[in-house]
Structure formats: structure tokens, C-alpha cells
Amino acid sequence: MLKKTAIVLISALLIPCLQAMPAIAQRMDEAPLSAEEKAQAEQDIQIYTQQRKKLGMALFYQFNERYKESFPILTELTQKGNPVASFYYANALYNGWGTYPPNPVQAEEIFSQGIKRITAMKKRGDGLISYTIYYAYLKGYGKPQNIEKAMRWLDISIEQGYGLALFDKAKIQENTGHFQEAFATYLKAAEKENPEAQFRLGLMYEKGENGIKQNYTQALGYYSQAARKDHTKAEANLANLYYNGLGTAKNHNEALRLFQKAAAKGNAAAINGLGVMTLKGEGGLPKNQKEAFKLFAKSAFMDDANGLKNLGNMYYNGIGTAADQSKAFKFYYKAAMMKDADAMHKVAVMYDNGLGITKDKAKADYWYNKLEKEGYTANR
């Protein structure tokens, strides 16, 4: 059963109340509607209004990569004729989110049909409808890609109070090197209780990114705000701070609770965290090497860098499984490609000494040099 905090988030942030469109929006994409199109738009608005809380729930899951939870809801609402839901259902089909294999051909058909109806809804639209039109222009989903129009619709969505639009604006500012503006926009979005912005601020403070001084206490605070809104990545990162005593006293019991909560929702980093605690017997868990191996394997096959590295360690040392240096190298290498420093060093050492892989001094030097370029001491 969903917690009340998640439902409050969905109703208050993801789907604002329907409102009159700003004048700028009424002039954009202007095209006269036929009587039939007007009737369809009225019907679509009614369906959308009735289903908006449930749609908000599905989108919250999709934005948090909880695709097994989002896809069935989007499927149901699409079948009930909700054009906005059908757009995000098509987005899932296109990317293979909660469904396999991806089906871009079917997705394109749905995009083309759905965006016409969504655009017809715009005069009675809200922030999510405007955000969807922005996203369509941004990606070229059902419309020709047009970045200028996308940005105008994003600003309209922000004007209508849609929290995710403000977060997207901050991401764009950050990705284009406007770090101070991005930080200010993230703060605005966080003040509006947007969990994505709260999570991003937590990450910036934890890593000390983009001119922000590293501050674990601030990171803990922002992660906590996002985690209270059921933000899965925030739960996993918050658990890591509690586990390591960063910004707070070490608290393995709280770390375990948060790792378990995020892992149950399929978060690979949290699954890896559970593996670490299971391997060491922490937080009241009994030591269990075989169970830890299974958890690391699950995390690794979800391409989590720490999970890959830890699975490599299990194979390298023969913990929870038979020792196999060639398998260890394979997992170390994948983690090294993700710039995990420990894995990069392990790959260099294994090439240097011919452990699990043919000895190759040139490749060893390549990885030692790569490690040093990332700012680490190679210890050759």
C-alpha cells in the first residue's frame, strides 16, 4: 500500500490543477480545430482529469526508474483512452522501460496519434500537458524535433507550476555549464518540494560538484527530504551516508532499513549495499557469503559499478563461490570502464601480472595512466 506522503506528492506536484493557458501558449501551435476535434479534446480533458492522480503515480515511478510499477499503470490508462498516459506508455515502449524488447515502431505510431490530441488539449491544459508537448519537441516524438519550441513550452510548464519542468530547466543549465544558474534553479525546485531537485542537490553536496563545496550534512538533509517522498535513489544514497557515517553518526540499522526499502524497488546500488552488509554481517544480519554473492551478482547484472567490482572481488578471492580470476577480470573490467578507481587499479595489476588475462605490459600501463589522469596514485 502506498504511503500517504507519496500520494500527497503526486497530487500536489506532478499534476497541478487545470488552469487557463498563458497567452503565449495560446499563440503557439495555433491551428483551428474541427467540431469533431473539439469534442475529442473535451472528452480527453475529462478522462485526463479523472485519472490525473493515478497518472501522476505512474510518472513518478517512471521518472524514478521503477518501470515494473509504472508500465502496468500506463498500460491501463492508455487502454482507457488517456492521451497523456499513452504518450508516456509509448515512451516506455520506445526505451524498453518495463517491457522487453523495445518497440520503437509501435511507439512512433502512438506518439504521432497521441500528440495531436494532447496539443488539442493545450488551451485547457496544465503543467504536465505543457511539459509533454515540450518533451515531444525535445525528443522529436510525434513532432519534428524543435529545440526552440521545446524550451518555450518548458517555460510555460514552469509558469504553470509543474515541478519537474523546473528541474529540467536546471538540468539544461547544468549541462550547458551554467552552474550557478542551475544551482539556483535546483534550489527553487527543491523549495517547491520537488524530490528530483532535492536528490540532485544532495548529490552535488555529497560529491562536491560544479563549484559546490562538499558538505555531507547538507547532502544528508536533501537526501532525507527526497527519501521522505519515496525517491528511491535518494533512499539508497542516504543509506550509504548512514552506513559510512558521513554527515551523521554511523547507523547500520538505519542504513539497512533504507537499503532494504530501495532494494525492494529494484535499485541496484541498494542491492549492492545489502550485499556488503550481508557479507560482513552488519545491522543485525547474519554473515552469509553465498547470499552476498547473489546480491552482488544481481547488482552487477544491473550494471552498478560497485556491484560489478564486488562481484569481481568474490570471484577473485573465492568468497561465496569458486575462485575464478578470468571471471573476476571480466567484472573488474566493466567496473573500470565506469571509472571505478579500485576496479581500474585491479585491471592494471591483472594485466601487469597475467592474472586471469594474458600478461600485457602496455595495457597495464594504459590503465595505470588512466587511473592517474583521474587524480589517483597508481601504486605500480
Contacts in CASP RR format, 6 or more apart in sequence:
PFRMAT RR
TARGET T0000
AUTHOR 0000-0000-0000
METHOD contacts of the structure
MODEL  1
MLKKTAIVLISALLIPCLQAMPAIAQRMDEAPLSAEEKAQAEQDIQIYTQ
QRKKLGMALFYQFNERYKESFPILTELTQKGNPVASFYYANALYNGWGTY
PPNPVQAEEIFSQGIKRITAMKKRGDGLISYTIYYAYLKGYGKPQNIEKA
MRWLDISIEQGYGLALFDKAKIQENTGHFQEAFATYLKAAEKENPEAQFR
LGLMYEKGENGIKQNYTQALGYYSQAARKDHTKAEANLANLYYNGLGTAK
NHNEALRLFQKAAAKGNAAAINGLGVMTLKGEGGLPKNQKEAFKLFAKSA
FMDDANGLKNLGNMYYNGIGTAADQSKAFKFYYKAAMMKDADAMHKVAVM
YDNGLGITKDKAKADYWYNKLEKEGYTANR
2 57 0 8 1.000
2 230 0 8 1.000
3 230 0 8 1.000
5 228 0 8 1.000
5 229 0 8 1.000
5 230 0 8 1.000
6 57 0 8 1.000
6 60 0 8 1.000
6 229 0 8 1.000
6 230 0 8 1.000
7 53 0 8 1.000
7 57 0 8 1.000
9 60 0 8 1.000
9 193 0 8 1.000
9 195 0 8 1.000
9 229 0 8 1.000
9 230 0 8 1.000
10 53 0 8 1.000
10 56 0 8 1.000
10 57 0 8 1.000
10 60 0 8 1.000
11 53 0 8 1.000
12 193 0 8 1.000
13 163 0 8 1.000
13 164 0 8 1.000
13 192 0 8 1.000
13 193 0 8 1.000
13 194 0 8 1.000
14 56 0 8 1.000
14 59 0 8 1.000
14 60 0 8 1.000
14 128 0 8 1.000
14 162 0 8 1.000
14 163 0 8 1.000
14 164 0 8 1.000
15 52 0 8 1.000
15 53 0 8 1.000
15 55 0 8 1.000
15 56 0 8 1.000
15 126 0 8 1.000
15 128 0 8 1.000
16 126 0 8 1.000
16 127 0 8 1.000
16 128 0 8 1.000
16 160 0 8 1.000
16 161 0 8 1.000
16 162 0 8 1.000
17 126 0 8 1.000
18 45 0 8 1.000
18 49 0 8 1.000
18 124 0 8 1.000
18 125 0 8 1.000
18 126 0 8 1.000
19 125 0 8 1.000
19 126 0 8 1.000
19 160 0 8 1.000
20 124 0 8 1.000
21 122 0 8 1.000
21 123 0 8 1.000
21 124 0 8 1.000
21 125 0 8 1.000
21 130 0 8 1.000
21 156 0 8 1.000
22 156 0 8 1.000
22 159 0 8 1.000
22 160 0 8 1.000
24 152 0 8 1.000
24 156 0 8 1.000
25 122 0 8 1.000
25 123 0 8 1.000
25 130 0 8 1.000
25 153 0 8 1.000
25 156 0 8 1.000
26 123 0 8 1.000
28 149 0 8 1.000
28 152 0 8 1.000
28 153 0 8 1.000
28 156 0 8 1.000
29 119 0 8 1.000
29 122 0 8 1.000
29 133 0 8 1.000
29 149 0 8 1.000
33 41 0 8 1.000
33 120 0 8 1.000
37 120 0 8 1.000
38 120 0 8 1.000
40 117 0 8 1.000
40 120 0 8 1.000
41 117 0 8 1.000
41 120 0 8 1.000
41 121 0 8 1.000
41 124 0 8 1.000
44 81 0 8 1.000
44 82 0 8 1.000
44 83 0 8 1.000
44 117 0 8 1.000
44 118 0 8 1.000
44 120 0 8 1.000
44 121 0 8 1.000
45 121 0 8 1.000
45 124 0 8 1.000
45 125 0 8 1.000
47 80 0 8 1.000
47 81 0 8 1.000
47 82 0 8 1.000
48 55 0 8 1.000
48 82 0 8 1.000
48 83 0 8 1.000
48 84 0 8 1.000
48 121 0 8 1.000
48 129 0 8 1.000
51 77 0 8 1.000
51 80 0 8 1.000
51 82 0 8 1.000
51 85 0 8 1.000
52 128 0 8 1.000
54 73 0 8 1.000
54 77 0 8 1.000
55 73 0 8 1.000
55 74 0 8 1.000
55 77 0 8 1.000
55 82 0 8 1.000
55 84 0 8 1.000
55 85 0 8 1.000
55 88 0 8 1.000
55 128 0 8 1.000
56 128 0 8 1.000
57 73 0 8 1.000
58 69 0 8 1.000
58 70 0 8 1.000
58 73 0 8 1.000
58 74 0 8 1.000
58 77 0 8 1.000
58 85 0 8 1.000
58 88 0 8 1.000
59 70 0 8 1.000
59 88 0 8 1.000
59 128 0 8 1.000
60 230 0 8 1.000
61 67 0 8 1.000
61 69 0 8 1.000
61 70 0 8 1.000
61 73 0 8 1.000
62 70 0 8 1.000
62 74 0 8 1.000
62 88 0 8 1.000
62 91 0 8 1.000
62 92 0 8 1.000
62 97 0 8 1.000
63 164 0 8 1.000
63 196 0 8 1.000
64 230 0 8 1.000
64 231 0 8 1.000
64 232 0 8 1.000
64 233 0 8 1.000
64 265 0 8 1.000
65 97 0 8 1.000
65 232 0 8 1.000
65 233 0 8 1.000
66 232 0 8 1.000
66 265 0 8 1.000
66 266 0 8 1.000
67 92 0 8 1.000
67 96 0 8 1.000
67 97 0 8 1.000
67 98 0 8 1.000
68 98 0 8 1.000
69 265 0 8 1.000
70 92 0 8 1.000
70 97 0 8 1.000
70 98 0 8 1.000
71 89 0 8 1.000
71 92 0 8 1.000
71 97 0 8 1.000
71 98 0 8 1.000
71 99 0 8 1.000
74 85 0 8 1.000
74 88 0 8 1.000
74 89 0 8 1.000
74 92 0 8 1.000
75 89 0 8 1.000
77 85 0 8 1.000
77 86 0 8 1.000
77 89 0 8 1.000
78 85 0 8 1.000
78 86 0 8 1.000
78 89 0 8 1.000
78 110 0 8 1.000
83 114 0 8 1.000
83 117 0 8 1.000
83 118 0 8 1.000
83 121 0 8 1.000
84 118 0 8 1.000
84 121 0 8 1.000
84 128 0 8 1.000
84 129 0 8 1.000
84 132 0 8 1.000
86 110 0 8 1.000
86 113 0 8 1.000
86 114 0 8 1.000
87 110 0 8 1.000
87 111 0 8 1.000
87 114 0 8 1.000
87 115 0 8 1.000
87 118 0 8 1.000
87 132 0 8 1.000
87 135 0 8 1.000
87 136 0 8 1.000
87 141 0 8 1.000
88 132 0 8 1.000
89 110 0 8 1.000
90 106 0 8 1.000
90 107 0 8 1.000
90 108 0 8 1.000
90 110 0 8 1.000
90 111 0 8 1.000
90 114 0 8 1.000
90 141 0 8 1.000
91 97 0 8 1.000
91 107 0 8 1.000
91 141 0 8 1.000
92 98 0 8 1.000
92 99 0 8 1.000
93 99 0 8 1.000
93 102 0 8 1.000
93 103 0 8 1.000
93 104 0 8 1.000
93 106 0 8 1.000
93 107 0 8 1.000
93 110 0 8 1.000
94 102 0 8 1.000
94 103 0 8 1.000
94 104 0 8 1.000
94 107 0 8 1.000
94 108 0 8 1.000
94 111 0 8 1.000
94 141 0 8 1.000
95 102 0 8 1.000
96 102 0 8 1.000
96 103 0 8 1.000
107 141 0 8 1.000
108 141 0 8 1.000
108 142 0 8 1.000
111 136 0 8 1.000
111 141 0 8 1.000
111 142 0 8 1.000
112 142 0 8 1.000
114 142 0 8 1.000
115 132 0 8 1.000
115 133 0 8 1.000
115 136 0 8 1.000
115 141 0 8 1.000
115 142 0 8 1.000
115 143 0 8 1.000
118 129 0 8 1.000
118 132 0 8 1.000
118 133 0 8 1.000
118 136 0 8 1.000
119 133 0 8 1.000
121 129 0 8 1.000
122 129 0 8 1.000
122 130 0 8 1.000
122 133 0 8 1.000
126 160 0 8 1.000
126 162 0 8 1.000
127 156 0 8 1.000
127 157 0 8 1.000
127 160 0 8 1.000
127 161 0 8 1.000
127 162 0 8 1.000
127 165 0 8 1.000
128 157 0 8 1.000
128 162 0 8 1.000
130 153 0 8 1.000
130 156 0 8 1.000
130 157 0 8 1.000
130 160 0 8 1.000
130 162 0 8 1.000
130 165 0 8 1.000
131 153 0 8 1.000
131 154 0 8 1.000
131 157 0 8 1.000
131 162 0 8 1.000
131 164 0 8 1.000
131 165 0 8 1.000
131 168 0 8 1.000
133 143 0 8 1.000
133 153 0 8 1.000
134 150 0 8 1.000
134 151 0 8 1.000
134 153 0 8 1.000
134 154 0 8 1.000
134 156 0 8 1.000
134 157 0 8 1.000
134 165 0 8 1.000
134 168 0 8 1.000
135 141 0 8 1.000
135 150 0 8 1.000
136 142 0 8 1.000
136 143 0 8 1.000
137 143 0 8 1.000
137 145 0 8 1.000
137 146 0 8 1.000
137 147 0 8 1.000
137 149 0 8 1.000
137 150 0 8 1.000
137 153 0 8 1.000
138 145 0 8 1.000
138 147 0 8 1.000
138 150 0 8 1.000
139 145 0 8 1.000
140 146 0 8 1.000
151 172 0 8 1.000
154 165 0 8 1.000
154 168 0 8 1.000
154 169 0 8 1.000
154 172 0 8 1.000
155 169 0 8 1.000
157 165 0 8 1.000
158 165 0 8 1.000
158 166 0 8 1.000
158 169 0 8 1.000
161 192 0 8 1.000
163 189 0 8 1.000
163 192 0 8 1.000
163 194 0 8 1.000
163 197 0 8 1.000
164 194 0 8 1.000
164 196 0 8 1.000
166 185 0 8 1.000
166 188 0 8 1.000
166 189 0 8 1.000
166 192 0 8 1.000
166 194 0 8 1.000
166 197 0 8 1.000
167 186 0 8 1.000
167 189 0 8 1.000
167 194 0 8 1.000
167 196 0 8 1.000
167 197 0 8 1.000
167 200 0 8 1.000
169 185 0 8 1.000
170 182 0 8 1.000
170 183 0 8 1.000
170 185 0 8 1.000
170 186 0 8 1.000
170 189 0 8 1.000
170 197 0 8 1.000
170 200 0 8 1.000
171 182 0 8 1.000
171 200 0 8 1.000
173 179 0 8 1.000
173 181 0 8 1.000
173 182 0 8 1.000
173 185 0 8 1.000
174 182 0 8 1.000
174 210 0 8 1.000
177 210 0 8 1.000
179 210 0 8 1.000
179 211 0 8 1.000
182 210 0 8 1.000
183 201 0 8 1.000
183 204 0 8 1.000
183 210 0 8 1.000
183 212 0 8 1.000
186 197 0 8 1.000
186 200 0 8 1.000
186 201 0 8 1.000
186 204 0 8 1.000
187 197 0 8 1.000
187 201 0 8 1.000
188 197 0 8 1.000
189 196 0 8 1.000
189 197 0 8 1.000
190 197 0 8 1.000
190 198 0 8 1.000
190 201 0 8 1.000
190 222 0 8 1.000
190 225 0 8 1.000
193 225 0 8 1.000
193 229 0 8 1.000
195 225 0 8 1.000
195 226 0 8 1.000
195 229 0 8 1.000
195 230 0 8 1.000
195 231 0 8 1.000
195 234 0 8 1.000
196 226 0 8 1.000
196 231 0 8 1.000
198 222 0 8 1.000
198 223 0 8 1.000
198 225 0 8 1.000
198 226 0 8 1.000
198 229 0 8 1.000
198 231 0 8 1.000
198 234 0 8 1.000
199 222 0 8 1.000
199 223 0 8 1.000
199 226 0 8 1.000
199 231 0 8 1.000
199 233 0 8 1.000
199 234 0 8 1.000
199 237 0 8 1.000
201 218 0 8 1.000
201 222 0 8 1.000
202 218 0 8 1.000
202 219 0 8 1.000
202 221 0 8 1.000
202 222 0 8 1.000
202 223 0 8 1.000
202 226 0 8 1.000
202 234 0 8 1.000
202 237 0 8 1.000
203 209 0 8 1.000
203 219 0 8 1.000
203 237 0 8 1.000
204 210 0 8 1.000
204 212 0 8 1.000
205 212 0 8 1.000
205 214 0 8 1.000
205 215 0 8 1.000
205 216 0 8 1.000
205 218 0 8 1.000
205 219 0 8 1.000
205 222 0 8 1.000
206 214 0 8 1.000
206 216 0 8 1.000
206 219 0 8 1.000
206 223 0 8 1.000
206 237 0 8 1.000
206 241 0 8 1.000
206 246 0 8 1.000
207 214 0 8 1.000
208 214 0 8 1.000
208 215 0 8 1.000
216 241 0 8 1.000
216 246 0 8 1.000
216 247 0 8 1.000
216 248 0 8 1.000
217 247 0 8 1.000
217 248 0 8 1.000
219 237 0 8 1.000
219 241 0 8 1.000
219 246 0 8 1.000
219 247 0 8 1.000
220 238 0 8 1.000
220 241 0 8 1.000
220 246 0 8 1.000
220 247 0 8 1.000
220 248 0 8 1.000
222 234 0 8 1.000
223 234 0 8 1.000
223 237 0 8 1.000
223 238 0 8 1.000
223 241 0 8 1.000
224 234 0 8 1.000
224 238 0 8 1.000
225 234 0 8 1.000
226 234 0 8 1.000
227 234 0 8 1.000
227 235 0 8 1.000
227 238 0 8 1.000
227 258 0 8 1.000
232 262 0 8 1.000
232 265 0 8 1.000
232 266 0 8 1.000
232 267 0 8 1.000
232 270 0 8 1.000
233 262 0 8 1.000
233 267 0 8 1.000
233 269 0 8 1.000
235 258 0 8 1.000
235 261 0 8 1.000
235 262 0 8 1.000
235 267 0 8 1.000
235 270 0 8 1.000
236 258 0 8 1.000
236 259 0 8 1.000
236 262 0 8 1.000
236 267 0 8 1.000
236 269 0 8 1.000
236 270 0 8 1.000
236 273 0 8 1.000
237 269 0 8 1.000
238 258 0 8 1.000
239 254 0 8 1.000
239 255 0 8 1.000
239 256 0 8 1.000
239 257 0 8 1.000
239 258 0 8 1.000
239 259 0 8 1.000
239 262 0 8 1.000
239 270 0 8 1.000
239 273 0 8 1.000
240 246 0 8 1.000
240 255 0 8 1.000
240 269 0 8 1.000
240 273 0 8 1.000
241 247 0 8 1.000
241 248 0 8 1.000
242 248 0 8 1.000
242 250 0 8 1.000
242 251 0 8 1.000
242 252 0 8 1.000
242 254 0 8 1.000
242 255 0 8 1.000
242 258 0 8 1.000
243 250 0 8 1.000
243 252 0 8 1.000
243 255 0 8 1.000
243 259 0 8 1.000
243 273 0 8 1.000
243 276 0 8 1.000
243 277 0 8 1.000
244 250 0 8 1.000
245 251 0 8 1.000
252 277 0 8 1.000
252 282 0 8 1.000
252 283 0 8 1.000
252 284 0 8 1.000
253 283 0 8 1.000
253 284 0 8 1.000
255 277 0 8 1.000
255 283 0 8 1.000
256 274 0 8 1.000
256 277 0 8 1.000
256 282 0 8 1.000
256 283 0 8 1.000
256 284 0 8 1.000
256 285 0 8 1.000
258 270 0 8 1.000
259 270 0 8 1.000
259 273 0 8 1.000
259 274 0 8 1.000
259 277 0 8 1.000
260 270 0 8 1.000
260 274 0 8 1.000
261 270 0 8 1.000
262 269 0 8 1.000
262 270 0 8 1.000
263 270 0 8 1.000
263 271 0 8 1.000
263 273 0 8 1.000
263 274 0 8 1.000
266 302 0 8 1.000
268 298 0 8 1.000
268 299 0 8 1.000
268 302 0 8 1.000
268 303 0 8 1.000
268 304 0 8 1.000
268 307 0 8 1.000
269 299 0 8 1.000
269 304 0 8 1.000
269 306 0 8 1.000
271 295 0 8 1.000
271 298 0 8 1.000
271 299 0 8 1.000
271 302 0 8 1.000
271 304 0 8 1.000
271 307 0 8 1.000
272 295 0 8 1.000
272 296 0 8 1.000
272 299 0 8 1.000
272 304 0 8 1.000
272 306 0 8 1.000
272 307 0 8 1.000
272 310 0 8 1.000
273 295 0 8 1.000
273 299 0 8 1.000
273 306 0 8 1.000
274 295 0 8 1.000
275 291 0 8 1.000
275 292 0 8 1.000
275 295 0 8 1.000
275 296 0 8 1.000
275 299 0 8 1.000
275 310 0 8 1.000
276 282 0 8 1.000
276 292 0 8 1.000
276 310 0 8 1.000
277 283 0 8 1.000
277 285 0 8 1.000
278 285 0 8 1.000
278 287 0 8 1.000
278 288 0 8 1.000
278 291 0 8 1.000
278 292 0 8 1.000
278 295 0 8 1.000
279 287 0 8 1.000
279 288 0 8 1.000
279 289 0 8 1.000
279 292 0 8 1.000
279 319 0 8 1.000
280 287 0 8 1.000
281 287 0 8 1.000
281 288 0 8 1.000
289 314 0 8 1.000
289 319 0 8 1.000
289 320 0 8 1.000
290 320 0 8 1.000
290 321 0 8 1.000
292 314 0 8 1.000
292 319 0 8 1.000
292 320 0 8 1.000
293 311 0 8 1.000
293 314 0 8 1.000
293 319 0 8 1.000
293 320 0 8 1.000
293 321 0 8 1.000
296 307 0 8 1.000
296 310 0 8 1.000
296 311 0 8 1.000
296 312 0 8 1.000
296 314 0 8 1.000
297 311 0 8 1.000
299 306 0 8 1.000
299 307 0 8 1.000
299 308 0 8 1.000
299 310 0 8 1.000
299 311 0 8 1.000
300 307 0 8 1.000
300 308 0 8 1.000
300 310 0 8 1.000
300 311 0 8 1.000
300 331 0 8 1.000
300 334 0 8 1.000
303 334 0 8 1.000
303 338 0 8 1.000
305 335 0 8 1.000
305 338 0 8 1.000
305 339 0 8 1.000
305 340 0 8 1.000
305 343 0 8 1.000
306 335 0 8 1.000
306 340 0 8 1.000
307 335 0 8 1.000
308 331 0 8 1.000
308 332 0 8 1.000
308 334 0 8 1.000
308 335 0 8 1.000
308 338 0 8 1.000
308 340 0 8 1.000
308 343 0 8 1.000
309 331 0 8 1.000
309 332 0 8 1.000
309 335 0 8 1.000
309 340 0 8 1.000
309 342 0 8 1.000
309 343 0 8 1.000
309 346 0 8 1.000
311 331 0 8 1.000
312 327 0 8 1.000
312 328 0 8 1.000
312 331 0 8 1.000
312 332 0 8 1.000
312 335 0 8 1.000
313 319 0 8 1.000
313 328 0 8 1.000
314 320 0 8 1.000
314 321 0 8 1.000
315 321 0 8 1.000
315 323 0 8 1.000
315 324 0 8 1.000
315 325 0 8 1.000
315 327 0 8 1.000
315 328 0 8 1.000
315 331 0 8 1.000
316 323 0 8 1.000
316 325 0 8 1.000
316 328 0 8 1.000
316 332 0 8 1.000
316 346 0 8 1.000
317 323 0 8 1.000
318 324 0 8 1.000
325 350 0 8 1.000
325 355 0 8 1.000
325 356 0 8 1.000
326 356 0 8 1.000
326 357 0 8 1.000
328 350 0 8 1.000
328 356 0 8 1.000
329 347 0 8 1.000
329 350 0 8 1.000
329 355 0 8 1.000
329 356 0 8 1.000
329 357 0 8 1.000
332 343 0 8 1.000
332 346 0 8 1.000
332 347 0 8 1.000
332 350 0 8 1.000
333 343 0 8 1.000
333 347 0 8 1.000
334 343 0 8 1.000
335 342 0 8 1.000
335 343 0 8 1.000
336 343 0 8 1.000
336 344 0 8 1.000
336 346 0 8 1.000
336 347 0 8 1.000
336 367 0 8 1.000
339 374 0 8 1.000
341 371 0 8 1.000
341 374 0 8 1.000
341 376 0 8 1.000
344 367 0 8 1.000
344 370 0 8 1.000
344 371 0 8 1.000
344 374 0 8 1.000
344 376 0 8 1.000
345 367 0 8 1.000
345 371 0 8 1.000
345 376 0 8 1.000
345 378 0 8 1.000
345 379 0 8 1.000
347 367 0 8 1.000
348 364 0 8 1.000
348 365 0 8 1.000
348 366 0 8 1.000
348 367 0 8 1.000
348 368 0 8 1.000
348 371 0 8 1.000
348 378 0 8 1.000
348 380 0 8 1.000
349 355 0 8 1.000
349 364 0 8 1.000
350 356 0 8 1.000
350 357 0 8 1.000
351 357 0 8 1.000
351 359 0 8 1.000
351 360 0 8 1.000
351 361 0 8 1.000
351 363 0 8 1.000
351 364 0 8 1.000
351 367 0 8 1.000
352 359 0 8 1.000
352 361 0 8 1.000
352 364 0 8 1.000
352 380 0 8 1.000
353 359 0 8 1.000
354 360 0 8 1.000
368 378 0 8 1.000
368 380 0 8 1.000
369 378 0 8 1.000
371 378 0 8 1.000
372 378 0 8 1.000
END
